Amino acid sequence: METIAYLAAGYGAKEIARELNLSPRTVEHRIETLKRRLGARNVTHLIAMVLLAKPVRNSGMSESRGK
């Protein structure tokens, strides 16, 4: 769920990977898996589906984005 929260906050796969201490490929795989499981057509659709189903709260995301 952290991955979705970061996506909803505007982070890209590389930024999410850095924040979660994962490889960018792992993050991309997580995103693709979530899209497939939820039937989302793209990342925007995935975020919308999750936000409409359950609010995503800030899960301790770093405030240092873009620095």
C-alpha positions as CSV (number, residue, x, y, z in Angstrom):
1,M,0.0,0.0,0.0
2,E,3.0,2.3,0.5
3,T,3.7,2.2,-3.2
4,I,0.2,3.5,-4.0
5,A,0.5,6.3,-1.4
6,Y,3.7,7.4,-3.1
7,L,2.2,7.2,-6.5
8,A,-0.8,9.3,-5.3
9,A,1.6,11.8,-4.0
10,G,3.2,12.2,-7.4
11,Y,6.4,10.1,-6.9
12,G,7.8,8.2,-9.9
13,A,9.1,4.6,-9.7
14,K,12.7,5.7,-9.2
15,E,11.8,8.1,-6.4
16,I,9.6,5.5,-4.7
17,A,12.5,3.0,-5.0
18,R,14.8,5.4,-3.3
19,E,12.3,6.2,-0.5
20,L,11.5,2.5,0.2
21,N,15.1,1.3,-0.3
22,L,14.1,-1.0,-3.2
23,S,15.3,-1.3,-6.8
24,P,13.3,0.6,-9.4
25,R,12.4,-2.7,-11.1
26,T,10.9,-4.0,-7.9
27,V,8.7,-0.9,-7.7
28,E,7.7,-1.2,-11.3
29,H,6.8,-4.9,-10.7
30,R,4.7,-4.0,-7.7
31,I,2.8,-1.4,-9.7
32,E,2.2,-3.8,-12.6
33,T,1.0,-6.5,-10.2
34,L,-1.4,-4.1,-8.5
35,K,-2.8,-2.9,-11.9
36,R,-3.3,-6.5,-13.0
37,R,-5.0,-7.6,-9.7
38,L,-7.3,-4.6,-9.6
39,G,-8.0,-4.5,-13.3
40,A,-6.6,-1.0,-13.7
41,R,-5.8,0.2,-17.2
42,N,-3.0,2.5,-16.1
43,V,-1.4,4.1,-13.0
44,T,-4.0,7.0,-13.0
45,H,-6.8,4.4,-13.0
46,L,-5.1,2.4,-10.3
47,I,-4.8,5.4,-8.0
48,A,-8.4,6.4,-8.7
49,M,-9.7,2.9,-7.9
50,V,-7.8,2.8,-4.6
51,L,-8.8,6.3,-3.6
52,L,-12.4,5.6,-4.3
53,A,-12.3,2.4,-2.4
54,K,-10.3,3.5,0.6
55,P,-8.6,6.8,1.4
56,V,-4.8,6.6,1.2
57,R,-3.1,8.2,4.2
58,N,0.4,9.6,4.5
59,S,2.5,6.6,5.4
60,G,5.5,8.5,6.7
61,M,6.6,9.7,3.3
62,S,9.7,11.9,3.4
63,E,9.2,15.6,3.1
64,S,12.5,15.7,1.2
65,R,11.0,15.0,-2.2
66,G,12.8,16.8,-5.0
67,K,15.8,17.7,-3.0
